[in-house]
Structure formats: C-alpha cells, structure tokens
Amino acid sequence: MQCTLCPVGCKADRTVFAGRCGTRGLTVAKYYLHPYEEPPISHKNGSGTVFFGGCSLKCVFCQNYELSRAERGKAVSPEELAEIFRKLEDAGADNINLVTPDHVSDLIAEALALYRPRVPVVYNSSGYAKKEALESIAPFVDVWLPDLKFYSSALSLRYTGREDYFLYASEAVKYMARKPVAFDGDGKLLTGIVVRHLVLPGCTSDSLRVLDFLKEVLPENAPISLMRQYTPFGNPDGYPELNRRVTAREYGRVLDHARACGFKTIYAQEKDCAEESFIPAWDF
C-alpha cells in the first residue's frame, strides 16, 4: 500500500519500510500529564500528552529532534494506544493530547474507535496536513491545536525542505477553524481551535503576515498562542541566523501586532520559556 497520508506523498509501503516520516507505524516516546501547554489545555491536572515518533516535516530547529527523526519511540498497536488513553484518563488528564499525529492519523483513528475518551481529544499538529486526512480523524477530535509556522515559502523551504508548507497549513487551519470554540465554566477548552506560532530569530516580518492571515480566518473568540520558546536546538549547523534566541524587541514587535489585530485572547510566553529544561526526557 503506497502511503499518501501527508502532503509529502512519499508512496512508501509502510507495511515494509519507513516513509519520509521515518516510521512504519505508531511509535510512542512518552506519555504523561503535561503541565506546560496553554492554560485551557493543561488546565488543572495537566494535559494527557502522547508524543508520537516521526514527522514528515523536518524542521532543522525542532526541539523534539530525536522524536521527529524517529530516533526515539516504542512501537505500539492501536489497541495498545487505546490503553494509553485509558491510563491517562484514569490518572486525571484534563484531555488527551496527540502530539505530531499527522503521519499516523489513520492509526490513531483506529485507537480512538476502540476507546473514545470521556475528556476532550486535542490534535496537536505541525499544520502540515492534508484536508482529506483531517476530515477522516475529525469525528474523534474536540480541539485542534495546530502550528502555523511560516507564511513565506522561501522560509519554509529553507528550514523544513517543504516549499508548500503554507499552501497546506493555511487550508488545514481554515478547515479546523470551522469548529465552534467553547470553554467550560472553569476555563477548560472543550471544543474549538488554538493556533500556535513560534517566533523565530530574524523572522518577525513573516510572523506579522501569519497573524494577518489568522485574523481573517479564525473565529472571533479563538485564542492564539505566540511562542517565545525558541532555543537553538535540533541541527542548526549551516543556519547561523538560528544560533541565537529571539530578542525582546523581536517578540515584542510580534506581540504588539497581534494586539493591534484585535485578537481577544493571546497566550504569550516569558523569556525564561526558552530553556532546554522544558523539553521532556524521552523515557518510554
């Protein structure tokens, strides 16, 4: 069977060998109650986060580099993944948070068909996804949590090898934005969308274009998350412009523009978020 699940469309027979994503099937590197997501996602007890191995989008600055390159992770079946959902729910998770799911969304859907959690299911995506794949897993998803990394095709080509990132991610966000945003009385997000954008060194002009696009397509009450956590990580060799952190001036410019756009809820980060200590240890 030739895999065309993600926009790369590598056509690998993943029953035999790994595709562009680096995996044949489901691999999990860690699952636990994660306290450092956006406030309505982590909420009180923590987000029941499942980190999947592999990724078809090879960001050179990926903070989860070992995961995205499929260097970490234990192979699991959909049945075993369903049991992980049960364990997280029993531990008090405020939701089930699927991190980097796009290249295995079909198998995740199998697990969710076996066990549908009683808490919201969060689809934590790079944004680089086909609309058709999103439509297939959408019946199981309560909250969309996509990145929108780049507007510029030149930047996405340089840093991910994919010139078509915005072409797919913009359509993915438009599709996800159809879901009504709703919170419970205690501030937990039950349904809807939160779009994340990581501010990169020297890329603030592109960040402003991302925000202008989001202002046009998101529901009025949809939160956005502006991340200041960029830390030189992954494999930035050959990209000297990435070998520093984002300055206060750069982040402030993007944050000011988001406020000027009129977003009602903006999750911002402090300077001390840009630390490697926030990156989980892969121990599963």
N, C-alpha and C positions, 0 to 999 in steps of 0.2 A: 504494500500500500504506500503510495507516494504522498508524503506529508506536505500539505499546503495550508496548514492551520494558521500560520502567522504571515505577515506581509513579505517575508523573505521568500517563501515558497520554494524551499530548497529541494523538495520532492524526494527526500530521503525515505527509504523504507525503514522506519524506526522500530520495526519488529526485529531488524537485523543489525542496524548500526545507527549511531547518533546523527542527528541533523545539525544544522547550523547552530541550534540552541545548545548543543553539547550533550544532550541526553537522549536516551531511547524512550524513557517513560518517566514516571513520577519518582523524584528523589527529594527527600526532606533533610535539611541540615539542622534544623532546630524548630521546636515549638514550645511556647511558654506564654505567660501573661506579661505583655509588653507595656510598660508604663509611660513610654516616651513618644506616643503618637499624638495627634492633635487632641485637644481636650475632650471633644464629644466622641472621640474614638476610643482613647484609653479610658476615659471616664473615671470610675472609682476603683474598680478591681483590676483593670488592665485589659488590653485587647488580646484575645486568644490568637496569637500570631503564629502562622505556619510559614516558614521560609523554604521555598522550593529551589532546588538546584537547577542551574542552567538559565540561559536567556538568549534570545535571538538578537538582542540589541547590545552590541559590545562597546559600551561607553568606556573610554580609556580612563576615566576618573572614577569608576564605580567604587563606592565604599564597601560594597559586598563582593569584592573582586573574586574571591575564591569560590563564591556561590555562582556568580554569573558565568564563570568559566568552567563550571561543573567539576571543580576540584574537590568539593565537599558534598556530602549528602549520602543518605542511605536509601536504597531502592525500596519503595513501598507499593503495595497494590491499592486499588481503590477501596477495597474492604478495610485495609489497614489504615488508610487515610480517614475513612469514616469513623474508625475507632479513636483516632487522634482528636477528631472533632468532639466526640463524646467526652473524652478525658478533659479537654479544655473547658467545655461547658460545665462539667462536674466540678472543676476547680474554681468556678465562679467567673469565667470570662464574660465580659460585657458584650462581646461579639466574637465571631470567627473571622480572622483577618488573613486573607490569602495573598502572600507576598510574591510577586513575579510569577503570576499564574498563566500568562497568555499562551506560552508554548505548550502547556499541558491542560488547557481549559477543558478539553473534551474528557480527560480522565478525571479531573476534579468534578465535573458534572456527574460522572458515574458515581463518585463517592457521595455527592450530595443527594443523589437519587436514592442511595442506600440509607442515608441518615440525614434528615433535614434538621439542623439545629433550631432550637427554640429562641435563640438570640439572633440578632441581625448578622448577615453574612456580608463581609466587606471585600470587595475586589480591588486589590492594591496593585495597580498596573503601571508599567512604563508609559502607557498611552499608545505604544506602537502595536496596534492590533487591528485585525480586520473586523469590519462591522458584522459580517456573517458569523464569525466566531463569537462575538459579543451577544448577538441575538440568540445563539444556542445556549449560552450559560445564563442569560438574563433572568429566566424564571426562578433561578436559585439565588440571585443577588439582590440584596436590600440596599447596600450603599456602594456607590462607585467612588474609588479613591485613586484617580489616575494622575500621573505626572503630565505636564506639558512642558517639555524640556527646551525646545527650540522653536522659533519661527523661521529662522534663516536656514535654507537648505545647505548653504556653504558651511555653517557651523555644525549642523548635524552630520554632514559628510565627513568633516574633519575629526569630530570627536566620537562618532559611532560607526562610521563607514556606511551610513544609510542616508542618501540624499533625499529620500522620500519620507523622512520621519514626519514632518508637519502635514504632509498630504494625508497620511493615515491617521495620525494622532488628532488632527483637527476634526475629522469625521467621527472618530471614536468619541471625542468629548461632546460633540453635538448630539450623538446618539445617547450617551449617558445622561446628558443634561435634561432629557425628557422626564426623568424620574422625579416626582414631587419631593421636595425637601420637607422632612418632618422630624421634630425632636419630641422626646417625652417631657414630662413636667419637670424632670430633674436635669435636663440639659444633654441627655444622650441622644446621638443621632440615630434615628430609626430607619429612615429611608432618605435617598437623595444622592447628592454628589458633593465632594470636596476636591477641588483641583489643586495639586501641588506644583510649585515652580521653584527649582533650585537656582539661586542666583550664582553665576559663575564669574570668576575674575575676568575683567575686561569685556564682559558681555552684557552690560546693563542696557544698551540700546536695544538689543534683541529682547531682553526681558520686558521692556516697555511695549514692544509690539505684541508679545504674548498677552500682556494684560489688556491691551486694546481689543484683541480678538476675544478674550474671555468675557469682557464686558458686553460684547454683542451677543454672546450665545448662552450664557449661564442664566438660570432663574435669578430673579432679584434677591431672593433670600439665601442663595447658595454661598457658603463660605469659600474663601480661598486661603491657601497656605503658602506663605513666602518663606522659603527655607534659606537660612544663613549658614547652614552647617557644612558647607563645602570645606573639605580638608584634602590637601594633596595626598592622594591615595591611589590605589589601583596601579596603573602603569603609565605615568605621565612623561616618561622619557621621550624626548623628541617634541614635547609640547611645553616649552619653557614658560609660556604665559600662564600655565596652570600650576606652576610650582610656588604658589603663594595662596593665602586665604583672601577672602573678599574683604575689602576695606569698609569701614563705617560709612564713608562717603558713597560708595557704590550701593551698598544695601539701603542706605537712607534714600537715595535717589529713586530706587525701585519702590520702596515702601511709600514714599510721598506720592508717586504716580498712581499707585493702587488706591490711595485715599482720594486723590483727585478724580479718579474714575468713578468713585461713588460706591465701591463695594461696601456692603453693610457690615460684614464680618470678615476680618483679616486676622489670620493666625500668624504672628510674627515670632522670630527667634532672637534670643540674646546672643551676644558674641561668644559666650562660653559653650554654645552648642557645637562649635567647630572643633571638637576634640575626638580623638580616636577612641576614647573611653566609652563613647556612646555606641560603638559598633559592637554587636553581640559576638560572643565566643561561640564558634560552631562546634557543638559538642554532641550531636546526635548521629 
